[in-house]
Each structure stands twice: as C-alpha cells, then as structure tokens.
Amino acid sequence: MPLHQSRRIYADHALLTDGWHAQVVVDINADGMISAVHSNVDPAQRRQQPCDWSCRHLVPAICNLHSHAFQRAMAGCSERLDSADKRNFWGWREHMYRLANALTPDSLSAISRLAYMEMLEAGFAAVAEFHYVHHAADGSHYQPLEQMAQGILAAAADSGIGLCLLPVLYTQADADGRALAAQQLRFGNSVDDYLRLLQAINGCLDHHAADTQLGMAAHSLRAVSPAQLQCLLQQLQPQQPLHIHVAEQRAEVTSVQQHLGLPPLQWLLENTNIDQRWCLVHATHATTAELKALQQTGCSIGLCPQTEANLGDGVFALPDWLAMGGHSGIGTDANIRISVTEELRLLEYTQRLLQQRRQVLQPGDIADNIDAQGEALYRHALRGGAQALQRRSGVIASGHWADLLHLDGSVCGMDHLNRSNLIDGWLFAAGSDMVRDVWSAGRHVVVNGRHVQRQQICSDYAAAMRNIQHSLT
C-alpha cells in the first residue's frame, strides 16, 4: 500500500527552532522537504488553503543513530542463566551469532520491517542501520552481492522510515589480526569486496526514496586493521557519515591497547582525522582527556542506554561530555525494547543513580534558554542524531526533511500537561501512547498511534520467525 504524503500540516502549537509557536502551518514539497513554516496563521487563511492534517502539538521527530535491526528477533531470548564466566557481553554474543547465522535475505527483511515499524510508532523518523550480515552462513557471496542489503532497503521502503544504510567492514576476529571464526564468516569482506559492495548498494539507491542515504562503517578496531581503516577513510565522501563501535567493553579496550599500543579512542585520535562526519558508538570507557580531545573534532557520540544496560557495558560520562559542549544522540542498538522515551529516560536516570541526586544533566549544559529537563534532553538528541546520520532534520524549518511528530497531551493521565512541560511528561511519565502521528520526510506512516501497515508487517514477521525457529531446532 503506498504511503500517504502530506503536503500541509496545521498545529495548534509547534516546537520551532526558537521555541514554541502557536497556530503553525508547515508546507511540505513533493520530495518530503519542508518548504515553508508559518506561525500565527489566521483561521480564515487556513480555510482558504486547507491542511491535510491537524494536530495539537507538533515537534521534530528524532533520528535513531544506531540499530542492528535483525537483533529485534532476539528480544527476550538471551536472558536464560549462563555459566558464571559467560554472564557478560561475550556470552550474549554467542546467542547473537546463532540468530545471525539462521537469517536469510527474506527473514532479515521481515525482521527489519517490524523493527522499523516499532521505531516509527515510538517516534523515530529515521534510522542508521549498522549492517554487517552480508553473506551466506558459510561466507560465500550472494548473487547479487548486495542481496542482504537489498532486504534492508526494502524494509525501510515498506515501513516508510528514513534510512541511512551503513554497510560494515569486518575483516578479523580480534585486534591481533586472527582470522574470523566460523560463526563470523558471513560478516567478512576484504577491503576490495567491501568497496564493491558499497558500489553495488549505491546503484540501488535510485529506486528508493530521496532521503535514503549510504554511509560507511568500520565495525571496531578489534575487527578492522589500521591499514584497512585507512583504506576506508580514503573513500569517505564529503557529508558521508562514518560510524564505528569504540570502547564499549573493557575487554575490547584492553585488547586494542595490547595489540595497537593505545586504547581505542586515543589510537583513533592520534592516527585518524576525526571530524563531524564521525559517530563513535558507545565510547563507554572514554577518559576525560579523550573526551576533551574528541569534543574538538566536532564528532558525535552514539549512546544506546537500554542495550548498554542490558549488556552490562557501563555508563558513559555524559555530564562531562555535555559540559564540554559535545554532541550525542540515541540509538536502539540491539532493539531489545524500542522506545524513544525509555532510551532518554534511562540516559538521565543512570546518571542520577551514579551521583545520587536529581536533574544531573542540567538543561543549561544542553540547550540555551530552556529550563525543562525533558525538552533540553530531547533537543540535544535531535541535534546529535541528525548529525550522526548527516540528515537535514532535527528542526521544523524550511530546507529540512519533514520528520515530524504529533504528541497528544490529552491521553488519559497526561491531560494536565501544557506546552511548557509536554516533552517532560512524555519522556519521564508517559510513553509511546502519546505518539499519535509520525511523518518521515513527509510520509504519514503512523496515524492515530498505529503504523499504517502494522497488520501485514506483523504477519510477515511471524512467518519469518517460524522459519527461523524451525532452522534452529
């Protein structure tokens, strides 16, 4: 079913670049870009130029800066008690490998559609998909080479989410250069094969929405050698995003330091030219000195609080990063629970638990002239997410994608909210039930709280999971 494209949206109140405005009309062109924003529009003028949709509170919709969509099929399936030496990230990884090696192009696409539908219903308008399941389980290449990536592209097109596809270079099992293990073979590429894969995927983009992007990613300094990373960076184009996992686990930091001579963040700072195109995912164990140097580069840091908590990664020093003026956004990573509100809530609450006080992330450190905690957090994540995807979004303004979110403050229990505390209420007290409508590049994909293709997407997912479970038994 084709997705409806809105052209003109009215809001009683809208969060614009300089704050809340009343009686706002947003005009959207045929490509899904905002062409004009009008405030204080007279009702008579609205009657002369009817709107496609009306809503109470309109805010920019956020980008999800880090996702492994296929891992949505693991949700709830990796919590059985492991042996004592496997109750960590590395034990969880064995569960993940088992699922990854049961995927087909069709099942990957069906799982991704469900994850993307849930992201949209949660209030995300776009996603950076960190995609490393490239080949058949034995490492042999599909024909065409980009067949798994085509499944991701199809899932984004069918769900209507904005996509920044990040094919991942993955060449070795650890920083010592050892060969990929048997369960990692379908992730692997030589640099030449990876570049051919990028070229093949790029050739597919003409058949997809105008806001579909192609970035690049190195899995980590464990999985890519210094020479291979340099080859990758030589191919990076202006305004093309580059993502990398870094300093997520202490064992990773130790391995990289042992084999490359420096901790991963320090190694990157001394051996590459990090800039605003880079998104460093997790950076959990960054030191204060590393954060100060990173802030000078203009990069963004990708934080995934629910996954980082589930895997026992640790807690990023966010108050220090914000005080330095650093950029960061949120991602759903393993997609255990897809929620804008729960990612941002946990981001704040972990800091409160560590410091044993409230409102740790001071609004003044995040955004000027805002004293609402939730709104300040949300604005910060809007900016960091848009930067990480190199996507013209994060604000309701002319020349930006129409990534828009209608928040309904009239839902039961939240009807005491007004525009000054609406986002606070959404993030700290409510949840996805306040998400009424979502537009991604003007595509009206969530209507009255439900994705427009929910029934079909759920049916396809259930069929895919039956096939996967059959293959695993």
C-alpha positions as CSV (number, residue, x, y, z in Angstrom):
1,M,0.0,0.0,0.0
2,P,1.5,3.4,-1.0
3,L,2.3,5.7,2.0
4,H,0.3,8.9,2.1
5,Q,2.4,12.0,1.5
6,S,1.2,15.0,3.5
7,R,1.6,18.5,1.9
8,R,0.3,20.8,4.5
9,I,0.1,20.2,8.3
10,Y,-1.5,22.5,10.9
11,A,-0.6,22.5,14.6
12,D,-2.1,24.5,17.5
13,H,1.4,24.6,18.9
14,A,4.7,23.6,17.3
15,L,8.3,23.5,18.6
16,L,10.3,25.6,16.1
17,T,14.0,26.5,16.3
18,D,13.4,29.4,18.7
19,G,10.8,27.8,20.9
20,W,7.1,27.1,20.9
21,H,4.8,28.9,18.4
22,A,1.0,29.0,18.1
23,Q,-1.2,28.3,15.0
24,V,1.6,26.9,12.8
25,V,1.3,25.7,9.3
26,V,4.0,23.5,7.8
27,D,4.2,23.3,4.0
28,I,6.0,20.2,2.5
29,N,7.1,19.8,-1.1
30,A,6.8,16.7,-3.3
31,D,10.2,15.4,-2.2
32,G,9.3,15.5,1.5
33,M,11.2,18.6,2.4
34,I,9.7,21.5,4.4
35,S,9.2,24.4,2.0
36,A,7.8,26.9,4.5
37,V,6.7,27.3,8.1
38,H,4.1,29.9,9.1
39,S,3.2,31.0,12.6
40,N,0.1,32.7,13.9
41,V,-1.9,31.7,10.9
42,D,-5.4,33.3,10.8
43,P,-8.2,30.7,10.7
44,A,-9.7,32.4,7.7
45,Q,-6.5,31.9,5.8
46,R,-6.5,28.2,6.8
47,R,-10.0,27.8,5.4
48,Q,-8.8,29.3,2.1
49,Q,-5.8,26.9,2.0
50,P,-7.0,23.6,3.7
51,C,-4.5,21.4,5.5
52,D,-4.0,17.7,5.1
53,W,-3.9,17.1,8.8
54,S,-4.4,19.0,12.0
55,C,-2.8,18.3,15.4
56,R,-2.4,19.8,18.9
57,H,1.4,19.7,19.5
58,L,3.9,19.2,16.7
59,V,7.7,18.6,17.4
60,P,10.6,17.5,15.2
61,A,10.9,13.7,15.1
62,I,14.2,12.2,16.2
63,C,16.8,10.0,14.4
64,N,17.8,6.6,15.7
65,L,21.6,6.7,15.2
66,H,22.4,3.0,15.8
67,S,20.5,-0.1,15.0
68,H,21.1,-3.8,14.3
69,A,17.6,-4.5,13.1
70,F,18.0,-8.3,12.9
71,Q,18.6,-8.4,16.7
72,R,15.0,-7.5,17.3
73,A,14.3,-11.2,16.8
74,M,16.4,-11.9,20.0
75,A,14.3,-9.8,22.3
76,G,13.6,-11.8,25.4
77,C,15.6,-14.8,24.2
78,S,19.0,-14.1,25.7
79,E,18.1,-13.8,29.4
80,R,18.5,-17.5,30.4
81,L,21.1,-18.0,33.1
82,D,24.5,-18.6,31.6
83,S,27.5,-20.1,33.3
84,A,29.3,-17.6,35.6
85,D,32.1,-16.9,33.0
86,K,29.6,-16.1,30.3
87,R,27.3,-13.6,32.1
88,N,28.7,-10.7,30.0
89,F,28.7,-9.2,26.6
90,W,30.8,-12.0,25.2
91,G,28.3,-14.7,26.4
92,W,25.4,-12.7,24.8
93,R,27.4,-12.5,21.6
94,E,27.2,-16.3,21.2
95,H,23.4,-16.0,21.3
96,M,23.6,-13.3,18.7
97,Y,25.8,-15.4,16.4
98,R,23.3,-18.3,16.5
99,L,20.5,-16.0,15.3
100,A,22.7,-14.2,12.7
101,N,23.6,-17.5,11.0
102,A,19.9,-18.5,10.7
103,L,19.0,-15.4,8.7
104,T,18.0,-15.4,5.0
105,P,17.6,-12.3,2.9
106,D,13.8,-12.6,3.3
107,S,13.8,-13.2,7.0
108,L,16.2,-10.3,7.6
109,S,13.9,-8.0,5.6
110,A,10.8,-9.1,7.6
111,I,12.5,-8.7,10.9
112,S,13.8,-5.3,9.9
113,R,10.3,-4.2,8.8
114,L,9.0,-5.0,12.2
115,A,11.8,-3.1,14.0
116,Y,11.4,-0.1,11.7
117,M,7.6,-0.1,12.3
118,E,8.2,-0.1,16.0
119,M,10.7,2.7,15.7
120,L,8.2,4.8,13.8
121,E,5.5,4.1,16.4
122,A,7.9,5.1,19.1
123,G,8.6,8.5,17.5
124,F,11.7,7.9,15.4
125,A,11.6,9.1,11.8
126,A,14.9,7.8,10.5
127,V,17.5,5.2,11.4
128,A,21.2,4.5,10.9
129,E,21.4,0.7,10.2
130,F,24.8,-0.7,11.1
131,H,24.6,-3.6,8.7
132,Y,27.2,-6.4,8.9
133,V,25.3,-9.6,7.9
134,H,26.4,-9.6,4.3
135,H,26.8,-13.1,3.0
136,A,25.6,-16.7,3.4
137,A,26.4,-18.5,6.6
138,D,29.5,-20.2,5.2
139,G,30.9,-16.9,4.0
140,S,30.0,-17.4,0.3
141,H,28.7,-14.4,-1.5
142,Y,25.2,-14.0,-2.6
143,Q,24.4,-13.1,-6.2
144,P,23.9,-10.2,-6.4
145,L,26.5,-9.3,-3.8
146,E,24.2,-6.8,-2.1
147,Q,21.2,-9.1,-1.6
148,M,21.1,-8.8,2.2
149,A,21.4,-5.0,1.9
150,Q,18.5,-5.1,-0.6
151,G,16.4,-6.6,2.2
152,I,17.2,-3.7,4.5
153,L,16.4,-1.2,1.8
154,A,13.1,-2.9,1.1
155,A,12.2,-3.0,4.8
156,A,12.8,0.8,5.0
157,A,10.8,1.5,1.9
158,D,7.9,-0.7,3.0
159,S,7.8,0.8,6.5
160,G,8.4,4.4,5.3
161,I,11.3,5.1,7.7
162,G,14.2,7.3,6.6
163,L,17.3,5.1,6.2
164,C,21.0,5.8,6.4
165,L,22.4,2.4,5.5
166,L,25.9,1.7,7.0
167,P,27.5,-1.4,5.4
168,V,30.1,-2.5,7.9
169,L,33.7,-3.5,7.1
170,Y,34.5,-6.6,9.3
171,T,37.7,-8.5,8.5
172,Q,39.2,-10.1,11.6
173,A,38.2,-11.7,14.9
174,D,40.3,-9.5,17.2
175,A,42.9,-6.7,17.2
176,D,45.7,-9.3,16.9
177,G,44.6,-9.9,13.3
178,R,43.4,-13.5,13.8
179,A,41.1,-14.9,11.2
180,L,37.3,-14.7,11.5
181,A,35.7,-17.6,13.5
182,A,33.3,-19.9,11.7
183,Q,30.3,-18.1,13.2
184,Q,31.6,-14.7,11.8
185,L,32.2,-15.7,8.2
186,R,29.0,-14.1,6.9
187,F,30.2,-10.7,8.2
188,G,33.5,-10.7,6.5
189,N,34.8,-8.8,3.5
190,S,38.2,-7.9,2.1
191,V,38.5,-4.1,1.6
192,D,38.1,-4.7,-2.2
193,D,35.0,-6.8,-1.7
194,Y,33.6,-4.2,0.7
195,L,34.2,-1.4,-1.8
196,R,32.4,-3.4,-4.5
197,L,29.6,-4.0,-2.1
198,L,29.3,-0.2,-1.5
199,Q,29.2,0.4,-5.2
200,A,26.5,-2.2,-5.8
201,I,24.3,-0.8,-3.0
202,N,24.8,2.7,-4.3
203,G,23.5,1.6,-7.7
204,C,20.2,0.5,-6.0
205,L,19.5,3.9,-4.4
206,D,17.9,5.5,-7.4
207,H,15.0,3.1,-6.9
208,H,14.4,4.3,-3.3
209,A,13.2,7.4,-1.5
210,A,15.2,10.6,-1.9
211,D,16.1,10.7,1.8
212,T,17.8,7.2,1.6
213,Q,21.5,7.6,2.3
214,L,24.6,5.4,2.1
215,G,27.3,5.8,4.7
216,M,30.2,3.7,5.7
217,A,31.2,1.8,8.9
218,A,34.1,0.0,10.4
219,H,32.9,-2.5,13.0
220,S,35.6,-1.7,15.5
221,L,39.4,-1.6,16.0
222,R,39.1,-5.2,17.0
223,A,37.5,-6.2,13.7
224,V,39.4,-3.9,11.2
225,S,43.2,-3.4,11.0
226,P,44.7,0.0,11.0
227,A,45.7,-0.3,7.3
228,Q,42.2,-1.4,6.3
229,L,40.7,1.5,8.3
230,Q,42.9,4.0,6.4
231,C,41.8,2.5,3.1
232,L,38.2,3.0,4.2
233,L,38.8,6.6,5.2
234,Q,40.4,7.4,1.8
235,Q,37.0,6.6,0.2
236,L,34.9,8.7,2.5
237,Q,33.0,11.4,0.7
238,P,32.1,14.9,2.0
239,Q,28.9,14.8,4.1
240,Q,29.0,11.0,4.2
241,P,28.6,9.5,7.7
242,L,31.2,7.1,9.1
243,H,30.3,5.1,12.2
244,I,32.5,2.8,14.4
245,H,32.0,0.9,17.7
246,V,34.6,2.0,20.1
247,A,35.4,1.5,23.8
248,E,32.2,-0.3,24.6
249,Q,33.7,-3.1,26.7
250,R,36.8,-3.1,29.0
251,A,38.0,-6.3,27.4
252,E,37.9,-4.5,24.0
253,V,39.9,-1.6,25.4
254,T,42.5,-4.0,26.8
255,S,42.8,-5.9,23.5
256,V,43.3,-2.9,21.4
257,Q,45.8,-1.3,23.8
258,Q,47.7,-4.6,23.9
259,H,47.9,-5.0,20.1
260,L,47.9,-1.4,18.8
261,G,49.7,0.2,21.7
262,L,47.0,2.6,22.7
263,P,43.4,2.5,23.9
264,P,41.0,2.6,21.0
265,L,39.8,6.2,21.4
266,Q,43.3,7.5,21.9
267,W,44.5,5.5,18.9
268,L,41.8,7.0,16.7
269,L,42.6,10.5,17.9
270,E,46.3,10.0,17.1
271,N,46.0,8.1,13.8
272,T,42.9,9.5,12.0
273,N,41.3,12.8,11.3
274,I,38.0,12.5,13.2
275,D,35.5,15.2,12.1
276,Q,31.8,15.9,12.2
277,R,31.0,13.0,9.9
278,W,32.1,10.5,12.5
279,C,29.8,8.9,15.0
280,L,31.6,7.0,17.8
281,V,29.2,4.4,19.0
282,H,29.2,3.8,22.8
283,A,32.6,5.3,23.9
284,T,31.5,4.0,27.3
285,H,35.0,3.8,28.7
286,A,36.3,7.2,27.4
287,T,38.6,9.1,29.7
288,T,38.3,12.8,30.5
289,A,41.3,13.6,28.3
290,E,39.9,11.6,25.4
291,L,36.5,13.4,25.7
292,K,38.2,16.8,25.7
293,A,40.1,15.9,22.5
294,L,37.0,14.4,20.9
295,Q,34.9,17.5,21.5
296,Q,37.4,19.5,19.5
297,T,36.8,17.2,16.5
298,G,33.1,18.0,16.2
299,C,32.2,14.3,16.1
300,S,29.0,12.8,17.7
301,I,28.8,10.0,20.2
302,G,26.1,7.4,19.8
303,L,24.6,6.3,23.1
304,C,22.3,3.3,23.4
305,P,21.3,3.2,27.1
306,Q,19.0,0.3,27.1
307,T,21.4,-2.0,25.2
308,E,24.4,-0.8,27.2
309,A,22.5,-1.6,30.4
310,N,21.3,-5.0,29.2
311,L,24.8,-6.0,28.2
312,G,26.5,-4.6,31.3
313,D,28.7,-2.2,29.3
314,G,28.9,0.5,31.8
315,V,27.8,4.2,31.9
316,F,29.2,6.9,29.6
317,A,30.4,10.1,31.3
318,L,27.6,12.2,29.8
319,P,27.6,15.1,32.3
320,D,31.3,15.8,31.4
321,W,30.6,15.5,27.7
322,L,27.7,17.9,27.8
323,A,29.6,20.4,29.9
324,M,32.3,20.4,27.2
325,G,29.7,21.1,24.5
326,G,29.9,17.7,22.9
327,H,27.3,16.2,20.6
328,S,25.5,13.0,21.2
329,G,22.3,11.2,20.2
330,I,20.5,7.9,21.0
331,G,20.2,4.6,19.3
332,T,18.3,1.4,19.9
333,D,21.3,-0.9,19.1
334,A,20.1,-4.5,19.9
335,N,16.4,-3.4,19.7
336,I,15.6,-5.3,22.9
337,R,12.9,-2.6,23.6
338,I,12.3,0.1,21.0
339,S,11.4,3.3,22.7
340,V,12.4,7.0,22.4
341,T,11.2,7.7,25.9
342,E,12.9,4.8,27.6
343,E,16.3,5.5,26.0
344,L,16.3,9.1,27.1
345,R,14.8,8.4,30.5
346,L,17.4,5.7,31.2
347,L,20.1,8.1,29.9
348,E,19.2,10.6,32.7
349,Y,18.3,8.1,35.4
350,T,21.6,6.2,35.3
351,Q,23.4,9.5,35.9
352,R,21.0,10.2,38.9
353,L,21.8,6.8,40.4
354,L,25.5,7.3,40.0
355,Q,25.5,10.8,41.5
356,Q,22.6,10.2,43.9
357,R,20.8,13.5,43.0
358,R,18.2,14.7,40.6
359,Q,18.5,16.5,37.3
360,V,22.1,15.6,36.7
361,L,22.0,16.7,33.1
362,Q,21.4,20.4,33.5
363,P,19.4,22.0,30.8
364,G,21.8,24.9,30.6
365,D,24.5,22.5,29.6
366,I,22.4,21.0,26.8
367,A,20.5,23.9,25.2
368,D,20.3,27.7,25.9
369,N,17.2,29.3,27.4
370,I,15.5,26.1,28.3
371,D,14.7,25.1,31.9
372,A,12.6,22.0,31.1
373,Q,14.7,18.9,31.6
374,G,13.0,16.6,29.1
375,E,12.8,19.2,26.4
376,A,16.5,20.0,26.7
377,L,17.4,16.3,26.6
378,Y,15.2,15.9,23.5
379,R,16.6,18.9,21.7
380,H,20.2,17.6,22.3
381,A,19.3,14.2,21.0
382,L,17.6,15.7,17.9
383,R,20.8,17.6,17.0
384,G,23.1,14.7,17.7
385,G,21.0,12.2,15.8
386,A,20.7,14.4,12.8
387,Q,24.5,15.0,12.7
388,A,25.2,11.3,13.1
389,L,23.1,10.5,10.0
390,Q,24.2,13.7,8.2
391,R,20.5,14.1,7.7
392,R,18.9,17.5,7.3
393,S,16.4,17.0,10.1
394,G,16.0,17.7,13.8
395,V,14.2,21.0,13.4
396,I,11.0,22.2,11.9
397,A,12.4,24.7,9.3
398,S,12.5,25.3,5.6
399,G,15.0,23.2,3.8
400,H,14.8,20.3,6.2
401,W,13.2,16.9,5.8
402,A,9.6,16.8,7.2
403,D,10.4,14.5,10.0
404,L,7.6,15.4,12.3
405,L,5.9,14.0,15.5
406,H,2.4,14.8,16.8
407,L,2.4,14.4,20.6
408,D,-1.1,14.0,22.1
409,G,-1.2,15.5,25.6
410,S,-4.8,14.6,26.0
411,V,-4.2,10.9,26.6
412,C,-5.6,9.6,29.9
413,G,-3.4,10.8,32.8
414,M,-1.4,13.3,30.7
415,D,-4.1,15.9,30.1
416,H,-2.7,18.2,32.7
417,L,0.3,18.9,30.5
418,N,0.8,22.1,28.5
419,R,3.5,23.0,26.0
420,S,6.0,24.1,28.7
421,N,6.1,20.6,30.2
422,L,4.7,18.4,27.4
423,I,8.0,16.8,26.5
424,D,9.0,16.4,30.1
425,G,5.7,14.5,30.7
426,W,6.3,12.4,27.6
427,L,9.8,11.3,28.5
428,F,9.5,10.9,32.2
429,A,5.9,9.9,32.8
430,A,4.3,8.6,29.7
431,G,5.5,6.6,26.7
432,S,4.6,5.8,23.2
433,D,0.9,6.2,23.9
434,M,1.4,10.0,23.4
435,V,2.8,9.4,19.9
436,R,-0.2,10.0,17.7
437,D,1.2,10.7,14.2
438,V,4.6,10.5,12.7
439,W,5.9,11.8,9.4
440,S,9.2,10.7,7.9
441,A,10.2,13.0,5.0
442,G,6.5,13.9,4.7
443,R,5.4,10.2,4.6
444,H,2.5,9.9,7.1
445,V,3.5,6.5,8.4
446,V,1.9,6.5,11.9
447,V,-1.7,7.6,12.1
448,N,-3.5,7.8,15.4
449,G,-0.8,5.8,17.2
450,R,-0.5,2.9,14.7
451,H,1.6,2.2,11.7
452,V,-0.4,2.2,8.6
453,Q,0.8,-1.3,7.6
454,R,1.0,-2.8,11.1
455,Q,-1.1,-5.9,10.3
456,Q,0.9,-7.0,7.3
457,I,4.2,-6.3,8.8
458,C,3.4,-8.3,12.0
459,S,2.1,-11.2,9.8
460,D,5.3,-11.3,7.8
461,Y,7.4,-11.2,10.9
462,A,5.5,-14.1,12.5
463,A,6.1,-16.2,9.3
464,A,9.8,-15.3,9.2
465,M,10.2,-16.3,12.9
466,R,8.5,-19.6,12.4
467,N,11.0,-20.4,9.6
468,I,14.0,-19.3,11.8
469,Q,12.8,-21.4,14.8
470,H,12.4,-24.4,12.5
471,S,16.0,-23.9,11.2
472,L,17.4,-23.6,14.8
473,T,15.8,-26.9,16.0
